[in-house]
């Protein structure tokens, strides 16, 4: 029974299954808001704690999780879940109070304190406690310091610091210029642009979910699934040769998975038409990649326009694509800016699924000028 459970967990930790389960779980939590109640949260945290504690008896699980530089990531997992629950729980509670003509919790907390001595004393106490925690931590856990860098003996796997593991994971699916420059820039610019894109004055100054449903769902999907999950998987599931390993699997350095990645042009010319790729210059390269260019252009420039149409213009089954109410509420400029940032964010999970399902490497591949998408 224990071996069957371990096999099931290892299977569920595969990239496709894990990403799908995490996404559906997050959407279900937003659909059924009672998940954020205190009872549900206590049960979830209890199950997570029991699973983590019981798994420490497995030698392969303990070998990876108990590494000194991986232990803080465990704390990050629990802290992220706790503060996400706290914000959503209080937001839903405020929405219920507002619907019942009551005051939100933040407006009821009218007690004020002096900066001196109340706030200063509290901050000093927090500083002392944190210093004691860090001192005990440094005594009990050895610092994860290794030998000086040796180009003849590179570690396998070679991992970036934990806060860069999300970017390192994106490098698997995109070229460095996209994963290392364009996407981080768009993340920063997108976060800065949120107050100018979403100008809804309701919900300012207190936790709420009803007034910011779409915005909160999109933000938490990007933060929890497209960032935190990538960091966790890069820490605990990415092993030698950058292969995926289940939490109960031994990290075998001799395990090699063949890479059979192909481009959209390979699918079209070689597999569909049975012809070799066009060669011979710039126009031949354009002919080779015409389908990928058309797909990227339609995704970035045509799809936002289509999404602005009213719902009655969409056939049955595709009406959920309509964002006409946002187009009317936000105006053309803010709508197209917001939708463009959203589509750029969604290009990451789309590319990940295409790699996992079809071994797709690039949609557009111009190795002649080092431009690949």
C-alpha positions as CSV (number, residue, x, y, z in Angstrom):
1,X,0.0,0.0,0.0
2,X,2.8,2.4,0.9
3,X,4.6,1.6,-2.4
4,X,1.4,2.2,-4.3
5,X,1.0,5.6,-2.6
6,X,4.6,6.6,-3.5
7,X,4.1,5.6,-7.1
8,X,0.9,7.6,-7.2
9,X,2.6,10.7,-5.7
10,X,5.6,10.3,-8.1
11,X,3.1,10.1,-11.1
12,X,1.2,13.1,-9.9
13,X,4.5,15.0,-9.6
14,X,5.1,14.8,-13.3
15,X,5.1,18.2,-14.9
16,X,1.9,17.8,-16.9
17,X,-0.1,16.2,-14.1
18,X,1.3,18.5,-11.4
19,X,0.6,21.7,-13.4
20,X,-2.9,20.6,-14.3
21,X,-3.8,19.6,-10.8
22,X,-2.4,22.8,-9.3
23,X,-4.3,25.0,-11.9
24,X,-7.6,23.1,-11.5
25,X,-7.2,23.2,-7.7
26,X,-6.7,27.0,-7.7
27,X,-9.7,27.5,-10.0
28,X,-11.8,25.3,-7.8
29,X,-10.8,27.2,-4.7
30,X,-12.1,30.4,-6.4
31,X,-15.3,28.7,-7.6
32,X,-16.1,27.2,-4.2
33,X,-15.3,30.1,-1.8
34,X,-16.0,28.0,1.3
35,X,-12.6,26.4,0.8
36,X,-11.2,29.6,2.3
37,X,-13.1,29.1,5.6
38,X,-11.2,28.4,8.8
39,X,-12.2,24.8,9.0
40,X,-11.1,24.0,5.5
41,X,-7.8,25.8,6.0
42,X,-7.1,23.9,9.2
43,X,-7.8,20.5,7.5
44,X,-5.6,21.5,4.5
45,X,-2.7,22.6,6.6
46,X,-3.0,19.5,8.8
47,X,-2.9,17.2,5.8
48,X,0.0,19.1,4.3
49,X,2.0,18.9,7.6
50,X,1.2,15.2,8.1
51,X,2.2,14.4,4.5
52,X,5.5,16.3,4.9
53,X,6.3,14.8,8.3
54,X,5.5,11.2,7.3
55,X,7.5,11.6,4.0
56,X,10.6,12.4,6.0
57,X,10.9,8.7,6.7
58,X,11.5,8.0,3.1
59,X,15.3,8.2,2.4
60,X,15.0,9.7,-1.1
61,X,12.6,12.3,0.1
62,X,14.7,13.2,3.2
63,X,17.9,13.4,1.1
64,X,16.5,16.2,-1.0
65,X,14.2,18.1,1.4
66,X,16.6,18.0,4.3
67,X,19.4,19.7,2.4
68,X,20.3,22.9,4.3
69,X,19.7,25.1,1.3
70,X,16.3,23.4,0.6
71,X,14.9,23.7,4.1
72,X,13.9,27.4,3.7
73,X,11.9,26.5,0.6
74,X,9.7,24.3,2.8
75,X,9.0,27.3,5.1
76,X,8.2,29.4,2.0
77,X,5.6,26.8,0.9
78,X,3.8,27.0,4.2
79,X,4.1,30.8,4.5
80,X,2.8,31.4,0.9
81,X,-0.2,29.1,1.6
82,X,-0.9,30.8,4.9
83,X,-0.8,34.4,3.7
84,X,-2.8,33.6,0.5
85,X,-5.4,31.9,2.7
86,X,-5.4,34.9,5.2
87,X,-5.9,37.5,2.4
88,X,-8.7,35.5,0.7
89,X,-10.4,34.5,3.9
90,X,-10.6,38.1,5.1
91,X,-11.6,39.3,1.6
92,X,-14.5,36.9,1.4
93,X,-15.5,37.7,4.9
94,X,-15.6,41.4,4.0
95,X,-17.7,40.6,0.9
96,X,-20.2,38.9,3.1
97,X,-20.3,41.8,5.5
98,X,-20.8,44.2,2.7
99,X,-23.6,42.2,1.3
100,X,-25.3,42.2,4.7
101,X,-25.0,46.0,5.0
102,X,-22.2,45.7,7.6
103,X,-18.8,47.3,7.9
104,X,-15.7,45.6,6.6
105,X,-13.2,44.4,9.2
106,X,-10.6,47.1,8.4
107,X,-13.1,49.9,9.2
108,X,-13.9,48.3,12.6
109,X,-10.3,48.4,13.6
110,X,-10.3,52.0,14.6
111,X,-7.8,51.7,17.5
112,X,-4.7,53.8,17.0
113,X,-1.3,53.6,18.7
114,X,1.6,56.0,19.1
115,X,4.7,55.5,17.1
116,X,6.7,56.1,20.3
117,X,6.7,54.0,22.4
118,X,4.2,51.4,21.2
119,X,5.3,50.9,17.5
120,X,9.0,51.2,18.3
121,X,8.8,48.7,21.1
122,X,7.0,46.2,18.9
123,X,9.5,46.6,16.1
124,X,12.4,46.2,18.6
125,X,10.8,43.0,20.0
126,X,10.4,41.6,16.5
127,X,14.0,42.4,15.8
128,X,15.2,40.6,18.9
129,X,13.1,37.5,18.2
130,X,14.3,37.4,14.6
131,X,17.9,37.7,15.6
132,X,17.5,34.8,18.0
133,X,15.8,32.7,15.3
134,X,18.6,33.4,12.9
135,X,21.3,32.6,15.5
136,X,19.7,29.3,16.4
137,X,19.3,28.5,12.7
138,X,22.9,29.2,11.9
139,X,24.0,26.9,14.8
140,X,21.7,24.0,13.9
141,X,22.1,24.0,10.1
142,X,25.4,24.1,8.3
143,X,25.7,26.8,5.7
144,X,25.3,25.4,2.2
145,X,28.8,26.4,1.1
146,X,30.7,24.2,-1.3
147,X,34.2,24.1,-2.8
148,X,35.4,27.0,-5.1
149,X,34.1,26.8,-8.6
150,X,35.9,24.2,-10.7
151,X,35.1,24.2,-14.5
152,X,36.3,20.6,-14.6
153,X,33.9,19.4,-12.0
154,X,30.5,21.0,-12.5
155,X,27.7,20.0,-10.1
156,X,24.8,18.0,-11.6
157,X,22.3,19.6,-11.6
158,X,23.7,23.1,-11.7
159,X,21.0,25.3,-10.1
160,X,20.6,29.0,-9.7
161,X,19.7,30.4,-6.2
162,X,16.1,29.6,-5.3
163,X,14.7,33.0,-6.3
164,X,16.0,32.5,-9.8
165,X,14.8,28.9,-10.3
166,X,11.6,30.2,-11.9
167,X,13.7,32.0,-14.6
168,X,15.9,28.9,-14.9
169,X,12.8,26.8,-15.5
170,X,11.6,29.2,-18.2
171,X,14.9,28.8,-20.0
172,X,13.8,25.3,-20.7
173,X,10.9,26.5,-22.8
174,X,12.2,29.8,-24.2
175,X,15.3,31.3,-25.6
176,X,17.5,33.3,-23.1
177,X,16.5,36.6,-24.6
178,X,12.9,35.9,-23.9
179,X,13.2,34.1,-20.5
180,X,16.0,36.2,-19.2
181,X,15.2,39.7,-20.5
182,X,11.8,40.1,-22.1
183,X,9.6,38.2,-19.6
184,X,11.2,39.6,-16.4
185,X,10.9,43.1,-17.9
186,X,7.2,42.5,-18.7
187,X,6.6,41.2,-15.2
188,X,8.0,44.3,-13.6
189,X,6.3,46.7,-16.1
190,X,3.0,44.7,-15.8
191,X,3.0,45.0,-12.0
192,X,3.7,48.7,-12.3
193,X,0.9,49.2,-14.8
194,X,-1.8,47.4,-12.7
195,X,-3.0,50.7,-11.0
196,X,-3.3,52.4,-14.3
197,X,-5.1,49.5,-16.0
198,X,-7.5,48.7,-13.2
199,X,-8.9,52.0,-12.0
200,X,-11.8,50.5,-10.2
201,X,-12.0,52.6,-6.9
202,X,-14.0,49.9,-5.1
203,X,-12.1,47.7,-2.7
204,X,-9.4,50.2,-2.0
205,X,-8.1,50.0,1.6
206,X,-9.5,46.6,2.6
207,X,-9.4,43.0,1.6
208,X,-12.0,42.0,-1.0
209,X,-12.6,39.3,-3.6
210,X,-15.9,40.4,-5.1
211,X,-14.6,43.7,-6.4
212,X,-11.4,42.2,-7.9
213,X,-12.4,38.7,-9.0
214,X,-10.7,38.6,-12.4
215,X,-7.6,40.6,-11.2
216,X,-7.1,38.4,-8.2
217,X,-7.5,35.2,-10.1
218,X,-5.0,36.3,-12.8
219,X,-2.5,37.6,-10.3
220,X,-2.6,34.5,-8.1
221,X,-2.4,32.2,-11.1
222,X,0.7,34.1,-12.2
223,X,2.3,34.2,-8.7
224,X,1.4,30.8,-7.3
225,X,1.4,28.6,-10.5
226,X,3.8,30.4,-12.9
227,X,6.3,31.4,-10.2
228,X,6.0,29.6,-6.9
229,X,5.3,26.3,-8.5
230,X,8.2,26.7,-10.8
231,X,10.5,27.5,-7.9
232,X,9.3,24.5,-5.9
233,X,9.5,22.1,-8.8
234,X,13.0,23.4,-9.7
235,X,14.1,22.9,-6.1
236,X,12.6,19.5,-5.3
237,X,11.7,17.8,-8.6
238,X,14.5,18.9,-11.0
239,X,17.4,16.4,-10.6
240,X,20.5,15.4,-12.5
241,X,20.6,16.3,-16.2
242,X,17.7,18.6,-15.4
243,X,15.2,15.7,-15.5
244,X,12.0,15.5,-13.5
245,X,12.1,13.2,-10.5
246,X,9.2,12.3,-8.2
247,X,9.6,13.2,-4.5
248,X,10.2,9.5,-3.7
249,X,12.5,8.8,-6.5
250,X,16.3,8.5,-6.2
251,X,18.2,11.1,-8.2
252,X,20.1,8.8,-10.6
253,X,22.8,10.7,-12.4
254,X,22.9,8.0,-15.1
255,X,19.3,8.6,-16.1
256,X,19.2,10.2,-19.5
257,X,16.0,11.1,-21.3
258,X,16.3,11.5,-25.1
259,X,15.4,14.9,-26.4
260,X,13.2,14.7,-29.6
261,X,12.1,18.3,-29.7
262,X,10.9,19.6,-33.0
263,X,9.7,23.0,-34.3
264,X,6.4,24.0,-35.9
265,X,8.2,24.1,-39.3
266,X,9.4,20.5,-38.8
267,X,5.8,19.5,-38.1
268,X,4.5,21.3,-41.2
269,X,7.2,20.6,-43.8
270,X,8.7,17.2,-42.7
271,X,5.9,15.4,-40.9
272,X,2.9,16.8,-42.8
273,X,4.2,17.4,-46.3
274,X,7.1,14.9,-46.2
275,X,9.4,17.5,-47.7
276,X,12.8,18.9,-46.5
277,X,12.9,22.3,-44.9
278,X,13.4,25.2,-47.4
279,X,17.0,26.5,-47.5
280,X,18.8,29.1,-49.4
281,X,18.5,32.5,-47.8
282,X,16.2,35.0,-46.1
283,X,13.1,34.4,-48.2
284,X,13.6,30.6,-47.8
285,X,13.7,31.1,-44.0
286,X,10.5,33.1,-44.2
287,X,8.8,30.4,-46.2
288,X,10.1,27.8,-43.7
289,X,8.7,29.6,-40.7
290,X,5.5,31.2,-42.3
291,X,3.1,29.0,-40.2
292,X,4.8,29.9,-36.9
293,X,4.9,33.6,-37.7
294,X,1.2,33.4,-38.6
295,X,0.4,31.6,-35.3
296,X,2.3,34.1,-33.2
297,X,0.8,37.1,-35.1
298,X,-2.7,35.8,-34.6
299,X,-2.1,35.1,-30.9
300,X,-0.7,38.6,-30.1
301,X,-2.6,40.9,-32.5
302,X,-5.8,39.1,-33.7
303,X,-6.9,37.4,-30.6
304,X,-7.1,40.6,-28.5
305,X,-9.5,42.1,-31.1
306,X,-11.6,38.9,-31.2
307,X,-11.8,38.8,-27.4
308,X,-13.3,42.4,-27.5
309,X,-16.4,41.2,-29.5
310,X,-19.8,40.8,-27.7
311,X,-20.7,37.3,-26.5
312,X,-23.4,36.9,-29.1
313,X,-20.8,36.9,-31.9
314,X,-19.1,33.8,-30.5
315,X,-20.4,30.3,-31.2
316,X,-21.7,28.1,-28.4
317,X,-18.8,26.8,-26.3
318,X,-16.5,29.8,-27.0
319,X,-18.5,32.6,-25.4
320,X,-16.2,32.5,-22.4
321,X,-13.6,34.1,-24.7
322,X,-15.6,37.3,-24.8
323,X,-14.1,40.2,-22.8
324,X,-16.5,42.8,-24.2
325,X,-17.6,44.0,-20.8
326,X,-13.9,44.8,-19.9
327,X,-13.5,46.5,-23.3
328,X,-16.5,48.8,-22.5
329,X,-15.4,49.4,-18.9
330,X,-11.7,50.0,-19.5
331,X,-11.6,51.6,-22.9
332,X,-9.6,50.5,-25.9
333,X,-6.1,51.6,-24.7
334,X,-6.2,50.1,-21.2
335,X,-8.1,47.0,-22.5
336,X,-5.5,46.2,-25.2
337,X,-2.6,46.8,-22.9
338,X,-4.1,44.6,-20.2
339,X,-5.0,41.8,-22.6
340,X,-1.6,41.9,-24.3
341,X,0.2,41.5,-20.9
342,X,-2.2,38.7,-20.0
343,X,-1.6,36.8,-23.3
344,X,2.2,37.2,-22.8
345,X,1.8,35.7,-19.3
346,X,-0.3,32.8,-20.7
347,X,2.3,32.1,-23.4
348,X,4.4,30.4,-20.7
349,X,1.9,27.6,-19.7
350,X,0.9,27.2,-23.4
351,X,4.5,26.7,-24.4
352,X,5.1,24.3,-21.4
353,X,2.1,22.1,-22.4
354,X,3.2,22.1,-26.1
355,X,6.7,20.9,-25.0
356,X,5.3,18.2,-22.7
357,X,2.6,17.0,-25.1
358,X,4.2,17.3,-28.6
359,X,7.9,17.8,-27.8
360,X,7.6,21.2,-29.4
361,X,10.7,23.3,-29.1
362,X,10.1,26.5,-31.0
363,X,7.0,28.0,-32.8
364,X,9.2,30.4,-34.8
365,X,12.9,29.4,-35.3
366,X,15.4,31.7,-37.0
367,X,18.8,30.3,-35.9
368,X,20.4,32.4,-38.6
369,X,19.7,35.5,-36.6
370,X,19.4,33.8,-33.1
371,X,15.7,34.7,-33.0
372,X,13.5,31.9,-31.6
373,X,10.1,31.9,-30.0
